[in-house]
Every structure is written in structure tokens, then in C-alpha cells.
């Protein structure tokens, strides 16, 4: 049935490919319904240079209604039309139609993966494992095929991405994501900090702890409560930024549960960050801010999901399953900044404006000097 459906899609696409190709750049994401920061920065720069862009972002969830799934089918037909008439497509995740369809020879595909660095294994690295898909499914869905260029943040991450995407080193460009431009922009960080503090005035009065955990299928509300209870609110504010797809509700007047700013934006006001297995670790490393790892489920999590990095020995943060211990370390301001800087240099090789470098690659594909 699946093979028949793919043949039907290819037949429709072949008709659409008869349409003329236009000088436009297509951005496709299944990560969210809204445009990502990285896409936004590149799109703004392209538009500033009068280059036409089309952005298609939509996330299909397992519990979506039948109507929502039907709408997504029409969204895929829109993807097909834009793919058939674009010169360049930029992705930040796996896109079914990009991989399974046969495209015009002049269509160029850039994979700008949504995670800054390589932390948790994915793609072909977890083929046949609990967190991955089978070899048969990967083959049938042509997982991560048809890419002309893949971006990665360092030579170390390239080695891991080569395994995850099943491409050789020559297919990669070492260019960290555009968001790193903002993390290195002191004026942007100061402006964002001022904006957030104007909304949450209490953040100016105490040191701020940001808790930003990764998403889990089986979320643990009790573990979060233990962390909340461990904080001394005479000395600290606790900001909680759960994963965007988390269904947990935090109802405690002692904490700031924000829904208006992204985790990246909240880093501008954070004096200390607590996380676990989230790739936000790489952004924290770029900012050189104190990192603490609340890993209450380390053994069970690692049984299901392996890492590219030697987590216990290499991640530059104090690790514990006891939130009281973590709070004591924060109060002592105990943190190895030297290790953080070494980690940042190893995994995020940043030497200038990532956004403009990506734009230059796109312009080259478009034949614009």
C-alpha cells in the first residue's frame, strides 16, 4: 500500500515538474507550525537581497484529528508544487517528499539540521534500535536521501553526522546554525534581556536559574516538583521552560512558567542553567554560562537513547540526580568554566557570520554572484 502511494505521489510530481523553475528558495520544516529562528534569519537576509523565498512549516502530531491529517495531505501537495518550481530547498529535519521523490536535476537541497551539535544519536546511528526505525523502513522511505549539502557545527560533529545521515565528509560544510550569530551578539543579548526583565521585573532582583529539560515520552512531574522545592527563593528565581511539545503543567506560584519567549531567548537572563540531555547544552557552551545536569533518570534514559558524546565525562556541567545537591553547588558558584570553553571550541567552530555564509551558498546555487 505504501509503495503504491509513493508511486502515485511520483506520478503527480512528474506532472508538476513540467512547470517552469523559478528563482526562489523553499524552506520546509516539520519541527513546528511556526518558522524557526534559524530559518527566519536566513529568510530575512535573502529577502533583504530581493531573493524570493517560500516557507512551509507544519508539524503533524500523532494525536491530531482526522481533519488535521487531511489538511496535512494538502500541505504535502503544496510542498510538491514548490519543490517542482524552486531552485533551492533548505530543510531542518527529514522531509518525506524531498527524500522519496525524483527531482529536477537542477534542484539543490541543503540540510540545516535543527540541533546545533551532535548529542543524542539519531537517524542511521539508531537504525534497528528502540529509539530508531528499522533498516527496511529506512530503505523504503529513502531516509535522508537527495541532499547536496549538509551543515554541521564542527569537525567533531561532522564525524557523528556522517554516521547519522549516511554521507561522507565531502558532503558537509562546517557552518554553525544562524542562531550562533545571535549568541555572539552582545547588543542582541542585552536587548533581549532588557525586554524579558521588563515583563518579569523580579528577574532583576535575584540571580536567575533556568530549568530547560529535554522532552520525554514518559514525563516525570514529581522530579520537577523536587527541583522546585529544592530552590531557595530568597536568593534565586526559578524559570521553567519545558520542551515545546511537553504536556506537563507546572502550577506553582514560586516559579516563572513562561510561554512567551523561547528557551534560547531566556538564556539571556539566566545566571545558571539546569538541563539534562537537551541539545541546548551547545548554546549554553557558546555563551559560557554555568551548567548543571539534573539527571534523575540517567540509567533508564541511556538504555533507550545512546549519545555520541561520553556524557558523564565530557559534558561540562555538574551532574546529579539530587536537586538539593545541585542547588548547593549553584550557591557555592561551583563550576568549571575552563572545561566549558574547551567543550565549546570542540563542538561549535564559529569564526564569523553563519547567516551570511549560508546565504552565499544559496546564492551560488541560484547562480547569483
Helices and strands as residue ranges (DSSP letters): H 2-16, E 24-29, H 37-48, E 52-57, H 66-85, E 88-91, H 96-100, E 108-111, G 123-126, H 135-140, E 149-152, H 155-165, G 169-171, E 172-174, H 179-183, H 186-199, G 201-204, E 207-211, H 221-230, E 236-240, E 256-257, H 263-266, E 272-275, H 280-287, E 290-294, H 298-304, H 311-314, E 318-320, H 323-331, H 337-347, H 354-366
